[in-house]
Structures are given as structure tokens and as C-alpha cells.
Amino acid sequence: MTPQIAPDDILSVQNISKRFDVSEPFLNRLIERRPRRILTAVNDISFDVPRGKTFAVVGESGCGKSTVARLLMGLHTPSAGAIRFEGTDITHMPPGNPPELRHRMQMIFQDPYASLNPRWRVRDIIGEPLKNFGICKTRAEVTREVEKLLSQVGLNPADAKKFPHEFSGGQRQRLSIARALTTRPELLICDEPTSALDVSVQSQILNLMKDLQDEFNMSYIFISHDLAVVWYMADVLAVMYLGKIVEVGPKEQIFENPQHPYTRLLMETVPKLTVGGTERTPVAGEVPNPISPPPGCSFHPRCPLANDTCRSVAPALHLRAGGQKSACHAADEGRLPTWLRLAAE
């Protein structure tokens, strides 16, 4: 029986994984007697995106956040699992297909300049999807819609005649947002949309995205490594480590009382306005090699609470008293120390 998506969810991701073959050429492996090397970028993750809300994914570089975004948009094909958009299985459908569904999903990339054709004028960059999806029938309609979209993202309609190199970084990201809005999407996937921008420009883009979400009732999947940005944008938060979701739930609950040592490590990176406080044990070490991940809990080499169970048995996501889910044996066994960080700090 095919699982049904909940009425309040726009997207459902069920046990998706993505593995990449990073082996050397066959002849090299044959001569040197080396095995194939498989990198697991995403490892059996599941989540649901509420309609009209922001589902944020946070984690260190290399944890698989961007791979998840590309899987959802069809730029990568999952090695396992299923992706359903409003109940329709889009797991193995190529980018752009089926058009009646794909045009309702759009993506904003991290580098706005790399995602804009440098040889096209803005009117062509934004106007192309308007023509391809049959939203506008005539050139005059395309022109009017392009000018309207530029105004919606805070740019001058006269900018339609310019090329991408004539804009600043923040303005280019506004162009990317305008292009994403051309198909009137219901789900917008944002892959680190402000990480390459100055702090003052970041706030402008984030405020614009919040305003557009309220105006068009869009759902966001917001990928970031910046917890301050995530606090401002997210309704639901998922924390990823080495290709797995280690904690997921309401943003407030995770920020106030994280139930996984890795989440606590991330929270320690957020600057505090108060001075002093309880001494906390820092978590040292580096992210393990995803080609040969450690057995048991993938975080155990860096975790000060790890025991023999953590080193041999992979934990499952369990519901906690605060309403979030976390995959941690220490939390299961009551070994997680009390830790409270108010979001207002």
C-alpha cells in the first residue's frame, strides 16, 4: 500500500539515501587490488514539510544538506527511498517532469551569479520560464510580468535590460528569487541563499523571503549552517550529521533544550549576550570520512557521552518529552545532562 501524505504536509520524504561511486578507474583498482569506494552522502532520512511553513536543515559542511536539496529537485536520483509532492511520487522523475508538478517547486542556489546566465539580459533570464510553462502568451505579457516580479523583489523594472554582472551580490540573489517566483511555486528550496552575502544584505534578503512567504503562502526548505539565520526563518528544524538526521522537531524546543550532543555542539557556536554561565565540556574532533563511517552512532568518536552501546549500535530517532525526535543512546538511557539555552540569549 502506498503511503499517503498528510493533508497539512506539502512534501513527504521517506527513507531516502544517496550513494556515490568515488572509486578509481577499474584498471587502477585491478592492478593495485583496491576495492570500490562508495560515499554515502545521505543515509536513510525521512521528514515532512508542513504547508506554508519553513523546514530548515542545518549541519556542518559535508553533512549532506545540499545533496538533499538536489534530490528533491530531481538533480540527483535517490539510491533508495521515496519522495512525494502532494501525494505524487516524484522519486525517479527527471528534472522538469512532470511539468504540472515541477513548476510548483523551485530552488534558490547558494551562488546567485553562478546560477544566472551571464550572456542573457535579466528580461530573458526571468522571462524564459514564463514562456516555457505557458504562463505568458505574448511578448508584451512577458515584459509586464518581468517588471512586476522585479518590483516584488525590490528592484527597478528598468533593470530588465541589464546583465547579471551589473548587479551586486544581494541584487543578484533578488534576481534569483524573482526567477524562482515566475512559476508561482508552492515549495521553494533555498540552499544557503545568504551565506555568500554581507550581514546587512543577508537581513534584507531574509526579510524579503519572509514577506514573500506571507504574501504567497509558500513552503520553504531552508538549508543553512548559520543558526542565527535558522532561528529567524525556521518553524521546524532538522539537524544533520554525516548524512543522517540526528534531531528534528519544533525550532523552539530544539534551541531551548537540544536532545543530541551534536546539536548542543552547534548551539555552542551561537554567540551569547550574557557573560558567564555553566562550564560545558567542548566537543572536539573532526567529522569522520563518509566513505568509511564509524560503526554504531556516527557521532560517537566526538561525543563525550559515548559508551560501548554507542560504538556498536546505531541509534534510532525517538520522540522526546519536548516534542522533538533525536537519535541518541544517551538520551534514551537518561545520560544526557540537563542543558538549557534560551533563544533570547
C-alpha positions in Angstrom: 0.0 0.0 0.0 1.4 3.4 -1.0 1.8 5.8 2.0 -0.4 8.8 1.8 0.9 12.4 2.5 -0.8 14.2 5.4 -3.2 17.0 4.4 -1.1 19.6 6.2 2.2 18.5 4.5 3.2 19.5 1.0 6.2 17.2 0.7 7.0 13.8 2.3 10.5 12.3 2.2 10.6 8.6 3.2 13.9 6.8 3.9 15.9 8.3 1.1 19.6 7.6 0.6 22.1 8.7 -1.9 25.4 6.8 -2.6 28.1 8.0 -5.0 30.7 5.7 -6.5 34.0 7.5 -6.0 36.2 4.5 -6.9 39.4 4.8 -9.0 39.2 3.6 -12.6 38.7 -0.2 -13.0 42.2 -0.8 -14.4 43.8 1.0 -11.5 41.8 -0.9 -9.0 42.6 -4.2 -10.7 46.4 -3.5 -10.8 46.6 -2.2 -7.2 44.0 -4.6 -5.9 41.8 -1.9 -4.4 38.1 -2.3 -3.7 35.4 0.1 -4.9 34.8 3.2 -2.8 31.2 4.2 -2.1 30.4 7.6 -0.5 27.1 7.7 1.3 26.1 11.4 1.2 22.5 10.8 2.5 21.7 7.9 4.7 18.1 6.8 5.2 16.4 10.1 6.2 12.7 10.9 6.4 10.9 14.1 7.1 7.7 16.0 6.2 7.4 19.7 5.1 4.3 21.5 6.6 2.3 23.6 4.1 3.0 27.3 4.4 5.9 26.7 6.9 9.7 26.7 6.8 11.5 23.4 7.3 15.2 24.2 8.0 18.1 21.8 7.6 21.3 22.6 9.5 24.7 21.0 9.9 28.4 21.3 9.2 29.8 21.4 5.7 29.7 18.0 4.1 26.8 16.6 6.1 24.6 16.1 3.0 22.4 19.2 3.2 22.9 20.3 -0.4 22.6 16.7 -1.7 19.1 16.5 -0.1 18.1 19.7 -1.9 19.3 18.3 -5.3 17.5 15.0 -4.6 14.2 16.9 -4.0 14.6 18.9 -7.3 15.5 15.8 -9.3 19.1 16.9 -10.0 20.2 13.6 -8.3 18.3 10.3 -8.3 17.9 8.7 -4.8 19.7 5.3 -4.4 16.8 4.3 -2.1 13.6 5.7 -0.6 10.7 7.8 -1.9 9.8 11.5 -2.4 6.2 12.6 -2.7 5.0 16.0 -3.6 1.3 16.4 -2.6 0.9 12.6 -2.8 2.6 12.2 -6.2 5.7 10.0 -6.3 8.4 12.1 -8.0 11.4 10.0 -6.8 12.7 8.9 -10.2 11.2 11.6 -12.4 13.9 13.7 -14.2 14.2 17.5 -13.7 11.3 19.4 -15.0 9.0 16.4 -15.2 6.1 16.2 -14.8 5.8 19.9 -15.8 2.5 20.4 -14.0 4.1 19.4 -10.7 7.7 20.5 -11.2 6.8 24.1 -11.9 5.3 24.3 -8.4 8.8 23.5 -6.9 11.7 25.9 -7.4 15.2 26.3 -6.0 17.4 29.2 -5.0 21.1 28.3 -5.2 23.9 29.4 -2.9 25.9 31.4 -5.5 23.5 33.7 -7.4 26.0 34.6 -10.1 26.7 31.0 -11.0 23.0 30.3 -11.3 22.4 33.2 -13.7 23.3 33.1 -17.4 26.0 35.8 -17.8 25.2 36.3 -21.5 21.5 36.9 -21.0 19.7 40.1 -20.0 17.5 40.0 -16.9 14.4 40.1 -19.1 15.4 36.8 -20.8 16.6 35.1 -17.6 13.3 35.8 -15.8 11.1 35.6 -19.0 12.3 32.2 -20.1 10.2 30.1 -17.6 7.2 32.4 -18.2 7.3 31.3 -21.9 8.3 27.7 -21.4 5.5 26.9 -18.9 2.9 28.9 -21.0 2.2 31.4 -18.2 2.5 34.3 -20.6 1.5 34.0 -24.3 2.8 37.2 -25.8 6.0 39.2 -25.5 4.1 42.1 -24.0 2.7 39.8 -21.3 6.2 38.6 -20.6 7.5 42.1 -20.3 4.8 43.1 -17.9 5.3 40.1 -15.7 9.1 40.5 -15.6 8.7 44.1 -14.5 6.1 43.1 -11.9 8.4 40.4 -10.5 11.4 42.8 -10.3 9.2 45.2 -8.3 8.1 42.5 -6.0 11.8 41.7 -5.0 12.7 45.3 -4.6 14.4 46.0 -7.9 13.7 48.6 -10.6 11.7 47.4 -13.6 14.2 49.2 -15.8 16.8 46.6 -14.5 15.3 44.1 -17.0 17.7 45.5 -19.7 20.8 44.8 -17.6 23.2 41.8 -17.5 23.9 39.9 -14.2 27.4 41.3 -13.9 25.9 44.8 -13.5 24.4 43.9 -10.1 25.7 43.5 -6.6 25.6 40.1 -4.8 22.4 41.0 -2.9 20.8 42.2 -6.1 21.7 39.0 -7.9 20.1 37.0 -5.2 17.0 39.1 -5.6 17.1 38.2 -9.3 17.3 34.5 -8.4 14.3 34.9 -6.2 12.4 36.7 -8.9 13.2 33.9 -11.4 12.0 31.3 -8.8 8.7 33.2 -8.4 7.9 33.1 -12.1 6.1 29.8 -12.0 4.2 30.7 -8.8 5.8 27.9 -6.7 4.2 26.4 -3.7 7.5 25.0 -2.4 10.8 26.9 -2.5 14.1 25.1 -1.8 16.7 27.5 -0.6 20.3 26.1 -0.5 22.3 28.5 1.7 20.7 31.6 -0.1 22.5 34.2 2.1 25.8 32.6 3.0 27.8 34.4 0.3 26.3 37.8 1.2 27.3 40.5 3.7 25.4 40.6 7.0 23.5 43.7 6.2 22.5 42.3 2.8 21.6 39.0 4.4 19.0 40.7 6.6 17.4 42.3 3.6 17.1 39.0 1.7 15.7 37.2 4.7 13.1 39.8 5.3 12.2 39.7 1.6 11.8 36.0 1.8 9.6 36.2 4.9 7.4 38.8 3.2 7.0 36.7 0.1 6.1 33.6 2.2 3.4 35.5 3.9 2.1 37.0 0.7 2.0 33.8 -1.4 1.7 31.2 1.4 4.8 29.3 0.2 6.5 26.5 2.0 10.3 26.7 2.3 13.0 24.1 2.8 15.8 26.3 4.1 19.3 24.9 4.2 21.9 26.7 6.2 24.9 26.3 8.6 24.1 29.6 10.4 22.0 29.0 13.4 21.1 32.7 13.8 19.6 32.7 10.4 17.8 29.4 11.1 16.3 30.8 14.3 14.8 33.7 12.3 13.5 31.7 9.4 12.5 28.2 10.7 9.3 26.7 12.1 10.7 23.1 12.1 14.3 22.2 12.3 16.3 19.1 11.3 19.9 18.7 12.4 22.1 16.6 10.0 25.4 14.8 10.8 27.3 12.6 8.3 24.3 12.1 6.1 21.7 11.3 8.8 19.1 13.4 10.7 20.1 13.2 14.4 17.4 15.6 15.7 14.2 17.0 14.3 11.3 18.9 15.7 9.9 22.4 16.5 12.6 25.0 16.4 11.9 26.4 19.8 12.2 23.1 21.5 15.5 22.2 19.9 17.0 25.6 20.6 15.9 25.6 24.3 16.7 22.0 25.1 18.6 20.1 22.4 18.4 16.3 22.9 21.5 15.3 20.9 25.2 16.1 21.8 25.9 17.2 18.2 23.0 19.7 18.4 24.5 21.0 21.6 27.8 21.4 19.9 26.2 23.6 17.2 24.4 25.6 19.8 27.7 26.4 21.5 28.8 28.2 18.3 26.0 30.8 18.7 27.3 33.9 20.5 25.7 34.7 23.9 24.8 38.2 25.1 25.2 37.1 28.7 28.5 36.6 30.5 29.5 33.6 32.5 27.3 30.6 32.9 27.8 26.8 33.5 31.0 25.3 32.3 30.4 23.0 29.4 32.6 20.3 28.0 33.6 21.2 24.4 33.2 18.5 21.8 36.5 18.0 19.9 37.5 16.0 16.8 36.6 16.2 13.1 33.8 14.8 11.0 34.7 11.1 10.1 35.3 10.1 6.5 31.8 9.4 4.9 33.4 6.7 2.8 34.2 4.6 5.9 31.9 5.9 8.6 32.4 4.6 12.2 30.1 1.8 13.4 27.2 2.4 15.7 26.4 6.1 16.3 28.3 8.1 13.7 28.9 10.8 16.3 30.5 8.6 18.9 34.2 9.4 18.1 33.5 13.0 19.1 30.9 12.5 21.8 32.0 12.8 25.5 28.9 10.7 26.5 29.7 7.7 24.2 29.7 4.2 25.7 30.0 0.7 24.3 26.4 0.8 23.0 27.1 4.0 21.1 30.1 2.4 19.5 28.3 -0.7 18.3 24.6 0.1 17.8 23.2 2.8 15.5 20.5 4.8 17.4 17.0 5.3 16.0 15.0 8.6 16.2 12.8 8.5 19.3 10.3 11.1 20.4 11.4 13.2 23.4 9.3 15.0 26.1 9.9 18.3 24.4 8.2 17.2 21.2 11.3 16.7 19.1 12.9 13.4 18.0 16.6 12.6 18.4 18.8 9.6 17.7 20.9 9.3 20.8 21.5 6.4 23.2 22.5 8.8 26.0 19.1 10.5 25.7 17.4 7.0 25.6 19.2 6.0 28.8 18.8 9.3 30.7 22.6 10.0 30.5 22.1 13.4 28.8 22.9 16.2 31.2 20.4 18.9 31.8 21.1 21.8 29.4 19.0 24.8 28.8 19.7 27.6 26.3 17.0 30.3 25.9 16.6 31.6 22.4 16.5 35.1 23.8 20.2 34.9 25.0 
